[in-house]
Amino acid sequence: MSQLPPSEPPSPEGGGAAEQRLLALLLLLRPVADGGDPSLIASVMRRVRVQRTLRELLGVLGGLTGAVEDVLRLFAGRPRRERP
């Protein structure tokens, strides 16, 4: 089995034109990221975590509801309908 060559650490000067362009764009974004209000960031992250948890719970609830529907249709002898 062939092994991959070890990756080279990025040079401080930047490699190619694409890397230099990426660094220039990231430097443009740096002042925007530095000026954030810590309380606003904490509030947004708290809401994101709550919404993510709710989304996961609703997904599980939807799957469970679909399974219960399938079982009820099986016992009732009705064919399963196609879902979009």
DRENPA-879038 format. One record per residue: residue in three letters; x, y, z of N, C-alpha, C, O in turn. Coordinates in Angstrom, 1 decimal. Layout:
BEGIN
{"ALA",{X,Y,Z},{X,Y,Z},{X,Y,Z},{X,Y,Z}} ...
//
This chain:
BEGIN
{"MET",{0.8,-1.2,0.0},{0.0,0.0,0.0},{0.9,1.2,0.0},{1.8,1.3,0.8}} {"SER",{0.6,2.2,-0.9},{1.4,3.4,-0.9},{1.0,4.4,0.2},{-0.2,4.5,0.5}} {"GLN",{2.0,5.1,0.7},{1.7,6.0,1.7},{1.7,7.4,1.1},{2.5,7.7,0.1}} {"LEU",{0.9,8.3,1.7},{0.9,9.7,1.2},{2.2,10.4,1.7},{2.6,10.1,2.9}} {"PRO",{2.7,11.3,1.0},{3.9,12.1,1.5},{3.4,13.0,2.6},{2.3,13.4,2.7}} {"PRO",{4.3,13.3,3.6},{3.9,14.2,4.7},{3.6,15.6,4.2},{4.2,16.1,3.2}} {"SER",{2.6,16.1,4.8},{2.1,17.4,4.3},{3.1,18.5,4.8},{3.7,18.4,5.9}} {"GLU",{3.3,19.5,3.9},{4.3,20.5,4.3},{3.5,21.6,5.1},{2.4,21.9,4.8}} {"PRO",{4.2,22.2,6.1},{3.5,23.3,6.8},{3.4,24.5,5.9},{4.2,24.7,5.1}} {"PRO",{2.3,25.3,6.1},{2.2,26.4,5.2},{3.3,27.5,5.4},{3.7,27.7,6.6}} {"SER",{3.7,28.0,4.4},{4.8,29.0,4.5},{4.2,30.4,4.9},{3.1,30.7,4.5}} {"PRO",{5.0,31.2,5.6},{4.4,32.4,6.0},{4.2,33.4,4.9},{3.4,34.3,5.0}} {"GLU",{4.9,33.2,3.8},{4.7,34.1,2.6},{3.5,33.7,1.8},{3.0,34.5,1.0}} {"GLY",{2.9,32.6,2.0},{1.8,32.1,1.2},{2.2,31.3,0.1},{3.3,31.6,-0.5}} {"GLY",{1.5,30.3,-0.4},{1.9,29.5,-1.4},{1.6,30.1,-2.8},{2.5,30.8,-3.4}} {"GLY",{0.5,29.8,-3.3},{0.1,30.2,-4.7},{-0.8,31.4,-4.6},{-1.0,32.1,-3.6}} {"ALA",{-1.3,31.8,-5.8},{-2.2,32.9,-5.9},{-3.5,32.7,-5.2},{-4.0,33.6,-4.6}} {"ALA",{-4.0,31.5,-5.2},{-5.2,31.2,-4.5},{-5.1,31.4,-3.0},{-6.0,31.9,-2.3}} {"GLU",{-3.9,30.9,-2.4},{-3.7,31.1,-1.0},{-3.6,32.6,-0.6},{-4.1,33.0,0.4}} {"GLN",{-2.9,33.3,-1.5},{-2.8,34.8,-1.2},{-4.1,35.5,-1.3},{-4.4,36.4,-0.5}} {"ARG",{-4.9,35.1,-2.2},{-6.3,35.7,-2.3},{-7.1,35.3,-1.1},{-7.8,36.2,-0.6}} {"LEU",{-7.0,34.1,-0.6},{-7.8,33.7,0.5},{-7.3,34.5,1.8},{-8.1,34.9,2.5}} {"LEU",{-6.0,34.6,1.9},{-5.5,35.4,3.1},{-6.0,36.8,3.0},{-6.3,37.4,4.0}} {"ALA",{-6.0,37.4,1.8},{-6.5,38.8,1.7},{-7.9,38.9,2.0},{-8.3,39.9,2.7}} {"LEU",{-8.7,38.0,1.6},{-10.2,38.0,2.0},{-10.4,37.8,3.5},{-11.2,38.4,4.1}} {"LEU",{-9.6,36.9,4.1},{-9.7,36.7,5.5},{-9.3,37.9,6.3},{-9.9,38.2,7.4}} {"LEU",{-8.3,38.6,5.8},{-7.9,39.8,6.5},{-8.9,40.9,6.4},{-9.1,41.7,7.4}} {"LEU",{-9.7,40.9,5.4},{-10.8,41.9,5.2},{-11.9,41.6,6.3},{-12.6,42.5,6.8}} {"LEU",{-12.1,40.3,6.6},{-13.1,39.9,7.5},{-12.7,40.0,9.0},{-13.6,40.1,9.8}} {"ARG",{-11.4,40.1,9.2},{-11.0,40.2,10.6},{-11.5,41.4,11.4},{-12.0,41.2,12.5}} {"PRO",{-11.6,42.6,10.9},{-12.1,43.7,11.7},{-13.6,43.5,12.0},{-14.1,43.9,13.0}} {"VAL",{-14.3,42.8,11.1},{-15.7,42.6,11.4},{-15.9,41.6,12.5},{-16.8,41.8,13.4}} {"ALA",{-15.1,40.6,12.6},{-15.2,39.6,13.6},{-14.7,40.1,15.0},{-15.1,39.6,16.0}} {"ASP",{-13.8,41.1,15.0},{-13.2,41.6,16.3},{-14.2,42.5,17.0},{-14.0,42.6,18.2}} {"GLY",{-15.1,43.1,16.4},{-15.9,44.1,17.0},{-17.2,43.5,17.6},{-18.2,44.3,17.8}} {"GLY",{-17.3,42.3,17.9},{-18.6,41.7,18.4},{-18.8,42.0,19.9},{-17.9,42.0,20.7}} {"ASP",{-20.1,42.2,20.2},{-20.5,42.4,21.6},{-20.6,41.0,22.3},{-21.4,40.2,21.8}} {"PRO",{-19.9,40.8,23.3},{-19.9,39.4,23.9},{-21.3,39.0,24.4},{-21.6,37.8,24.3}} {"SER",{-22.1,39.9,24.9},{-23.4,39.5,25.4},{-24.3,39.2,24.2},{-25.1,38.2,24.3}} {"LEU",{-24.2,39.9,23.1},{-25.0,39.5,21.9},{-24.6,38.2,21.4},{-25.4,37.3,21.0}} {"ILE",{-23.3,37.9,21.3},{-22.8,36.6,20.8},{-23.3,35.5,21.7},{-23.7,34.4,21.2}} {"ALA",{-23.2,35.7,23.0},{-23.7,34.7,23.9},{-25.2,34.4,23.8},{-25.7,33.3,23.8}} {"SER",{-26.0,35.5,23.6},{-27.4,35.4,23.4},{-27.7,34.6,22.1},{-28.6,33.7,22.1}} {"VAL",{-27.0,34.9,21.0},{-27.3,34.3,19.7},{-26.9,32.8,19.8},{-27.6,31.9,19.3}} {"MET",{-25.8,32.5,20.4},{-25.3,31.1,20.5},{-26.3,30.3,21.4},{-26.6,29.1,21.1}} {"ARG",{-26.8,30.9,22.5},{-27.8,30.2,23.3},{-29.0,29.9,22.5},{-29.6,28.8,22.6}} {"ARG",{-29.5,30.8,21.7},{-30.7,30.6,20.8},{-30.4,29.5,19.8},{-31.3,28.7,19.5}} {"VAL",{-29.2,29.5,19.2},{-28.8,28.5,18.2},{-28.9,27.1,18.9},{-29.4,26.2,18.2}} {"ARG",{-28.4,27.0,20.1},{-28.3,25.7,20.7},{-29.7,25.2,21.0},{-30.0,24.0,20.9}} {"VAL",{-30.6,26.1,21.5},{-32.0,25.7,21.7},{-32.7,25.3,20.5},{-33.4,24.3,20.4}} {"GLN",{-32.5,26.1,19.4},{-33.2,25.7,18.1},{-32.6,24.4,17.6},{-33.4,23.6,17.0}} {"ARG",{-31.4,24.1,17.7},{-30.8,22.9,17.2},{-31.4,21.7,18.0},{-31.7,20.7,17.4}} {"THR",{-31.5,21.9,19.3},{-32.1,20.8,20.1},{-33.6,20.6,19.7},{-34.0,19.4,19.6}} {"LEU",{-34.3,21.7,19.6},{-35.7,21.5,19.2},{-35.8,20.9,17.8},{-36.7,20.0,17.6}} {"ARG",{-35.0,21.2,16.9},{-35.0,20.6,15.5},{-34.8,19.1,15.6},{-35.5,18.3,14.9}} {"GLU",{-33.8,18.7,16.4},{-33.5,17.3,16.6},{-34.7,16.6,17.2},{-35.1,15.5,16.8}} {"LEU",{-35.3,17.2,18.2},{-36.4,16.5,18.9},{-37.6,16.4,18.0},{-38.3,15.4,18.0}} {"LEU",{-37.9,17.5,17.2},{-39.0,17.4,16.3},{-38.8,16.4,15.2},{-39.7,15.8,14.7}} {"GLY",{-37.5,16.2,14.7},{-37.2,15.2,13.8},{-37.5,13.8,14.3},{-38.0,13.0,13.6}} {"VAL",{-37.1,13.6,15.6},{-37.4,12.3,16.2},{-38.9,12.1,16.4},{-39.4,11.0,16.1}} {"LEU",{-39.6,13.1,16.8},{-41.0,13.0,16.9},{-41.7,12.7,15.6},{-42.7,12.0,15.6}} {"GLY",{-41.2,13.4,14.5},{-41.8,13.1,13.2},{-41.6,11.6,12.8},{-42.5,11.0,12.2}} {"GLY",{-40.4,11.1,13.0},{-40.1,9.7,12.7},{-40.9,8.8,13.5},{-41.4,7.8,13.0}} {"LEU",{-41.1,9.1,14.8},{-41.9,8.2,15.6},{-43.4,8.3,15.2},{-44.1,7.2,15.2}} {"THR",{-43.9,9.5,14.8},{-45.3,9.6,14.4},{-45.5,8.8,13.1},{-46.5,8.1,12.9}} {"GLY",{-44.5,8.8,12.2},{-44.6,8.0,10.9},{-44.6,6.6,11.2},{-45.3,5.8,10.5}} {"ALA",{-43.8,6.1,12.2},{-43.8,4.7,12.5},{-45.1,4.3,13.1},{-45.6,3.2,12.8}} {"VAL",{-45.7,5.1,14.0},{-47.0,4.7,14.6},{-48.0,4.7,13.5},{-48.9,3.8,13.5}} {"GLU",{-48.0,5.6,12.5},{-48.9,5.6,11.4},{-48.8,4.3,10.6},{-49.8,3.7,10.2}} {"ASP",{-47.6,3.9,10.3},{-47.3,2.7,9.6},{-47.9,1.4,10.3},{-48.5,0.6,9.7}} {"VAL",{-47.7,1.4,11.6},{-48.2,0.3,12.4},{-49.7,0.3,12.4},{-50.3,-0.8,12.2}} {"LEU",{-50.3,1.4,12.6},{-51.8,1.5,12.5},{-52.4,1.1,11.2},{-53.4,0.4,11.1}} {"ARG",{-51.7,1.5,10.1},{-52.1,1.1,8.8},{-52.0,-0.4,8.6},{-52.8,-1.0,7.9}} {"LEU",{-50.9,-0.9,9.1},{-50.7,-2.4,9.0},{-51.8,-3.2,9.7},{-52.3,-4.1,9.1}} {"PHE",{-52.1,-2.7,10.9},{-53.2,-3.4,11.6},{-54.6,-3.2,11.0},{-55.4,-4.1,11.1}} {"ALA",{-54.8,-2.0,10.4},{-56.1,-1.7,9.8},{-56.2,-2.4,8.4},{-57.3,-2.5,7.8}} {"GLY",{-55.1,-2.8,7.8},{-55.1,-3.5,6.5},{-55.2,-2.5,5.3},{-55.5,-2.9,4.2}} {"ARG",{-54.8,-1.3,5.6},{-54.8,-0.3,4.5},{-53.4,-0.2,3.9},{-52.4,-0.3,4.7}} {"PRO",{-53.3,0.0,2.6},{-52.0,0.1,2.0},{-51.3,1.4,2.4},{-52.0,2.4,2.8}} {"ARG",{-50.0,1.4,2.4},{-49.2,2.5,2.8},{-49.3,3.6,1.7},{-49.1,3.2,0.5}} {"ARG",{-49.5,4.8,2.0},{-49.6,5.9,1.0},{-48.2,6.4,0.8},{-47.3,6.3,1.6}} {"GLU",{-48.0,6.9,-0.5},{-46.6,7.4,-0.8},{-46.4,8.7,-0.2},{-47.3,9.6,-0.1}} {"ARG",{-45.2,8.9,0.3},{-44.8,10.2,0.9},{-43.9,11.0,-0.1},{-43.1,10.4,-0.7}} {"PRO",{-44.1,12.3,-0.1},{-43.3,13.1,-1.0},{-41.8,13.1,-0.6},{-41.0,13.8,-1.3}} 
//
